[in-house]
């Protein structure tokens, strides 16, 4: 398990990265910040806005925890067209335990647990007016067993339909790239188009075929996935 860095260390890493990209034109792009610290999300956003004035921002909160600091942030963002909150499905009790997420696995039907997680969370988020600024992430790999991850992949369309029947229609973030449960099925080879990437591309294609609506795919090497996808 990785060790957590401090909030200050996270900001230092961001500042180093921000300096490295100072010559890159990101105007008009959507920028996603992957952190479980609301105060750092605000810091990252403020720094970007000081340089880029027409970007959109996504708070990719990998904790999946709804707490007072988060609600304070979200209330300040209500109605802003340049902001989305990414709500992840995990079983983590508090955001400071995010890196220990695999210690909080639960036995049972992951499809039902994920649907319940989102339905309960959506009610709380809608109550503060955030229902139109949400992206949902099923949290593949987060606090889920090998079998539960695959069950959720196979029945993802049922999850989407269950939430739609409850009046919840949001964009989805699908993050599968380099997940350990993919490598257990198809270990990556020395070929850049290795078995794991081929499996990843096949799953992406299946998601697209079986699901309508707005899907966002997270990939560490999108050009590689696009090439593999095109060849299937």
C-alpha positions as MATLAB code, in Angstrom:
seq = 'XXXXXXXXXXXXXXXXXXXXXXXXXXXXXXXXXXXXXXXXXXXXXXXXXXXXXXXXXXXXXXXXXXXXXXXXXXXXXXXXXXXXXXXXXXXXXXXXXXXXXXXXXXXXXXXXXXXXXXXXXXXXXXXXXXXXXXXXXXXXXXXXXXXXXXXXXXXXXXXXXXXXXXXXXXXXXXXXXXXXXXXXXXXXXXXXXXXXXXXXXXXXXXXXXXXXXXXXXXXXXXXXXXXXXXXX';
ca = [
       0.000    0.000    0.000;
       1.204    3.509   -0.787;
       1.834    5.932    2.052;
      -0.173    9.143    2.135;
       1.647   12.390    1.526;
       0.711   15.511    3.449;
      -1.546   18.200    2.046;
       1.505   20.488    1.802;
       3.522   17.871   -0.115;
       0.652   17.428   -2.547;
       0.659   21.161   -3.250;
       4.424   21.166   -3.794;
       4.078   18.360   -6.360;
       1.339   20.286   -8.101;
       3.409   23.482   -8.157;
       6.329   21.628   -9.769;
       4.000   20.207  -12.425;
       2.330   23.580  -12.959;
       5.727   25.136  -13.608;
       6.604   22.378  -16.103;
       3.527   23.083  -18.234;
       3.797   26.873  -18.225;
       4.382   26.927  -21.991;
       1.440   24.612  -22.743;
      -1.727   26.232  -24.048;
      -4.642   24.676  -22.167;
      -7.141   27.386  -22.937;
     -10.671   26.077  -23.361;
      -9.859   22.615  -21.972;
     -11.493   20.738  -19.105;
      -9.003   20.051  -16.312;
      -9.546   17.203  -13.829;
      -7.859   17.317  -10.419;
      -7.463   13.901   -8.794;
      -7.316   14.435   -5.025;
      -9.302   13.537   -1.929;
      -8.607   16.864   -0.225;
     -11.223   19.589   -0.907;
      -8.858   22.327    0.250;
      -6.252   21.218   -2.288;
      -8.778   21.078   -5.085;
      -9.525   24.746   -4.414;
      -5.806   25.534   -4.388;
      -5.251   23.752   -7.729;
      -8.253   25.467   -9.320;
      -7.165   28.910   -8.140;
      -3.664   28.387   -9.558;
      -5.037   27.295  -12.933;
      -7.460   30.216  -13.100;
      -4.567   32.601  -12.515;
      -3.090   31.432  -15.828;
      -6.027   30.110  -17.853;
      -9.292   32.039  -17.853;
     -11.568   29.828  -19.948;
     -11.035   26.303  -18.607;
     -13.580   24.000  -17.011;
     -12.711   22.092  -13.841;
     -13.560   18.665  -12.409;
     -12.967   17.760   -8.790;
     -12.165   14.040   -9.110;
     -12.746   13.103   -5.471;
     -11.392    9.550   -5.308;
     -12.583    9.078   -1.715;
     -16.310    8.909   -2.457;
     -16.910   10.435    0.985;
     -19.620   13.055    1.488;
     -18.688   15.208    4.477;
     -18.899   18.798    5.759;
     -15.730   20.145    4.046;
     -16.930   18.768    0.720;
     -20.432   20.204    1.091;
     -18.965   23.623    1.910;
     -16.975   23.504   -1.332;
     -19.882   22.248   -3.447;
     -22.301   24.867   -2.124;
     -19.881   27.551   -3.314;
     -19.849   25.953   -6.810;
     -23.599   25.599   -7.270;
     -24.699   26.677  -10.716;
     -21.198   27.276  -12.081;
     -21.037   25.958  -15.626;
     -17.263   25.520  -15.428;
     -17.373   23.011  -12.548;
     -18.258   19.319  -12.122;
     -17.917   17.085   -9.084;
     -16.920   13.474   -9.739;
     -18.606   11.211   -7.189;
     -16.913    7.815   -6.779;
     -18.418    4.608   -5.376;
     -16.289    3.272   -2.519;
     -16.846    1.944    0.999;
     -14.281    4.246    2.625;
     -15.552    5.659    5.957;
     -13.461    8.865    5.906;
     -11.388   10.636    3.286;
      -8.158   10.387    5.274;
      -8.403    6.591    4.818;
      -8.583    6.755    1.022;
      -5.220    5.051    0.431;
      -6.398    2.138    2.621;
      -9.478    1.599    0.437;
      -8.846   -2.130   -0.071;
      -9.253   -2.661    3.677;
     -12.909   -1.673    3.390;
     -14.205   -4.291    0.997;
     -17.697   -5.628    1.638;
     -19.125   -8.989    0.730;
     -22.321   -9.063   -1.282;
     -23.843   -8.032   -4.587;
     -21.685   -5.176   -5.846;
     -24.271   -4.066   -8.402;
     -26.864   -3.522   -5.664;
     -24.373   -1.906   -3.278;
     -23.155    0.506   -5.954;
     -26.697    1.446   -6.958;
     -27.582    2.100   -3.309;
     -24.417    4.158   -2.814;
     -25.273    6.425   -5.726;
     -28.975    6.735   -4.910;
     -28.258    7.737   -1.311;
     -25.459   10.078   -2.302;
     -27.456   11.665   -5.108;
     -30.218   12.642   -2.665;
     -27.704   14.461   -0.459;
     -26.000   16.150   -3.398;
     -29.300   17.148   -5.019;
     -30.372   18.714   -1.711;
     -27.589   21.303   -2.101;
     -28.307   21.835   -5.794;
     -25.417   19.798   -7.188;
     -27.505   17.288   -9.196;
     -26.776   19.029  -12.521;
     -23.015   19.166  -11.955;
     -22.257   15.514  -11.230;
     -20.171   12.840  -12.908;
     -20.542    9.334  -11.476;
     -17.636    6.891  -11.171;
     -18.384    3.230  -10.283;
     -14.914    3.056   -8.747;
     -13.456    0.054  -10.521;
     -10.616   -1.209   -8.334;
     -11.628    0.803   -5.261;
     -12.606   -1.290   -2.196;
     -13.833   -4.108   -4.446;
     -12.656   -7.680   -4.857;
     -11.448   -9.152   -8.145;
     -14.813  -10.872   -8.642;
     -16.833   -7.778   -7.706;
     -14.988   -5.616  -10.232;
     -15.745   -8.018  -13.033;
     -19.358   -8.450  -11.970;
     -19.794   -4.684  -12.055;
     -18.217   -4.480  -15.519;
     -20.475   -7.213  -16.909;
     -23.632   -5.664  -15.467;
     -22.792   -1.977  -15.755;
     -25.716   -1.380  -18.129;
     -28.054   -2.700  -15.410;
     -26.567   -0.209  -12.943;
     -27.176    2.667  -15.363;
     -30.776    1.516  -15.917;
     -31.409    1.156  -12.178;
     -30.320    4.739  -11.571;
     -32.247    5.993  -14.591;
     -35.407    4.400  -13.182;
     -34.725    6.375   -9.982;
     -34.476    9.616  -11.983;
     -30.663    9.784  -11.894;
     -29.110   10.509  -15.282;
     -25.508   11.744  -15.162;
     -22.307   11.379  -17.188;
     -20.164    8.376  -16.186;
     -16.411    8.140  -15.732;
     -15.031    4.696  -16.584;
     -11.527    4.227  -15.200;
     -10.028    0.860  -16.127;
      -6.538    1.654  -17.346;
      -3.761   -0.397  -15.717;
      -6.047   -1.796  -13.019;
      -4.610   -4.842  -11.246;
      -7.651   -7.017  -11.960;
      -7.091   -6.520  -15.710;
      -3.493   -7.692  -15.437;
      -4.563  -10.758  -13.473;
      -6.662  -11.864  -16.422;
      -4.332  -10.745  -19.206;
      -0.819   -9.893  -17.993;
       0.834   -7.200  -20.087;
       3.458   -8.478  -22.520;
       6.548   -6.747  -23.924;
       4.468   -5.841  -26.958;
       3.141   -2.252  -26.542;
      -0.174   -3.637  -27.780;
      -0.054   -6.267  -25.058;
      -2.880   -8.473  -23.907;
      -3.877   -6.164  -21.061;
      -4.317   -3.180  -23.391;
      -6.237   -5.307  -25.888;
      -8.543   -6.434  -23.085;
      -8.916   -2.805  -21.973;
      -9.905   -1.718  -25.487;
     -12.383   -4.604  -25.818;
     -14.069   -3.602  -22.564;
     -14.283    0.034  -23.685;
     -15.874   -1.069  -26.939;
     -18.395   -3.198  -25.043;
     -19.309   -0.267  -22.791;
     -19.967    1.895  -25.840;
     -22.062   -0.765  -27.574;
     -24.221   -1.579  -24.542;
     -24.687    1.899  -23.057;
     -26.139    5.134  -24.340;
     -25.552    8.470  -22.696;
     -22.377   10.336  -21.820;
     -19.392    8.071  -21.073;
     -15.944    9.422  -20.210;
     -13.047    6.951  -20.391;
      -9.891    7.372  -18.342;
      -6.731    5.976  -19.932;
      -3.064    6.440  -19.098;
      -2.216    6.150  -22.797;
      -5.318    7.203  -24.796;
      -3.492    7.056  -28.132;
      -2.505    3.446  -27.514;
      -6.047    2.478  -26.537;
      -7.424    4.279  -29.595;
      -5.026    2.346  -31.839;
      -5.904   -0.993  -30.256;
      -9.603   -0.150  -30.358;
      -9.447    0.701  -34.062;
      -7.850   -2.651  -34.819;
     -10.503   -4.795  -33.110;
];
